[in-house]
Amino acid sequence: MAEKVCVLYAGHAQDIGDLAIVKDGQLCGTEGKEKRLESVRIFLETAAKLGVEYETHVQDIGWLPTRSNGEESGSKGEGKRIEAIRIRLTGEDAERYDVFYGVHVQNIGNMQFAKNGESTGTEGKGLRMEGLRIIVVEKGVELRIDTLDKFVKYVKPAEPAPVPAPAAHPRKSGHGYLAVCHGISSDGGWDSGCVDGPYTEAGLMLPIVKVAASYLRQWGLTITTDADYNNNKNMLATVAEANAVGADFYVSVHCDYNAAPSGTLLIIYPGSAEGERFANAINASVTARMGMGTRGVMQRDDYEVSGTNMKACIFETGSIRNDINKLLDADKYGFALAQGIFDGI
């Protein structure tokens, strides 16, 4: 049985000074108060043979030398912001654990977790890091910033199948729902989803879903989608409509804002074998046809997979930062998505 690992960390924040030590996913710093983190220090409490080392990327300086086991990294008292961070485990037991870390960044908000030495933040974009959360877990656990309180097991993705040349499709019957979700928000306003420069999640996903819906209809399926009306429904409404029309499957299409890694990510209801097969078929088609990496299939109790009455998955098509060229190719991506859905049913 693996030893428990408690990660403790503290920092120095603009206009606040030295922050109290927090641990295991608690927030160090602030969120939405426009206060930069200027330095951090990280250490572990565990009987395992583990240490921790880390670097910070600081305004006007760049990456600072590696610090470890409670040493301070940053520019405390110099009025310079931390812009990015990377953290690694060291020691004999390092291969048994993963360190995850998520940051809250100016103009972006909470970014998804990075892990094991990946850089997260906005290196080179001049945005301040305001908050930091860190957690160490055994291998085989995957985290997102919005699911810190409920760890979810990682499901190894299926090996991508060889991709045949596009061929005439035998027609299939069935009713599917393709959701964009970002667009009209629950309060009637506009929800753009994640944003990077001129690109928005709502704007990128709409043409991809339109293309996918068109192919699936050509191949004999009945498709209901909010993309027909330019993202006119929020998540609650798309789930309700999918249930009301008696859809056989539901796919909600998104992209996320990841510094690293890039690639696809699929989310299914925990324990759903049917959902896993469906998600793996979509993933195999897209990763092979688009030449993309993948972060696999994740089991998580999200409303879009728990509130739907049919096999369902949430499909993160890639990172708006790292996969933008592929996401802009709506015709190719839409075909790959449609083929994966067709294979999956």
Buried (B, 14 or more C-beta within 10 A) or exposed (E): EEEEBEBBBBBBBBEBEEBEEBBBBBBBBBEEEEBBBBBBBBBBEBEBEBBBBBBBBBBEEEBBEEBBBEEBBBBBEEEBBBBBBBBBBBBEBBEBBBBBBBBBBBEBBBBBBBBBBBBBBBBEBEBBBBBBBBBBBBEEBBBBBEBBEEBBEBBEBBEBEEEEEEEEBEEEEBBBBBBBBBBBEEEEEEBBBBBBEEBBBBBBBBBBBBBBBBBBBEBEBBBBBBBEEEBEBBBEBBBEBBBEEEBBBBBBBBBBBBBBBBBBBBBBBBEBEBBBBBBBBBBBBBBBBBEBBBBBBBBBEBEBBEBBEBBBBBBBBBBBBBBBEBBEBBEBBBBBBBBBBBBBB
